[in-house]
């Protein structure tokens, strides 16, 4: 980059690089999740996989467990100790 460039141009150059970097990261993650989906022969959609991974990324849980139908069923079952907000 030219050192004689005005400061505004330098800021725009950094913003443009940041946007390009974010786009490349998003595309890379999408492709990696698609590869994992294909290799593990998962039935869930890419959208579902991305949503589950965004929530469970720091949990120590195998992908198959996070995506199993039992895990989704247990989440949908309301605990007997949990109050329903909309019951009058």
Secondary structure, DSSP 8 states (H G I E B T S, - for coil): --TTS-HHHHHHHHHHHHHHHHHHHHHHHHHHHHHHHHHTT--S-HHHHHHHHHHHTTS---HHHHHSHHHHHHHHS--TTS--TT--
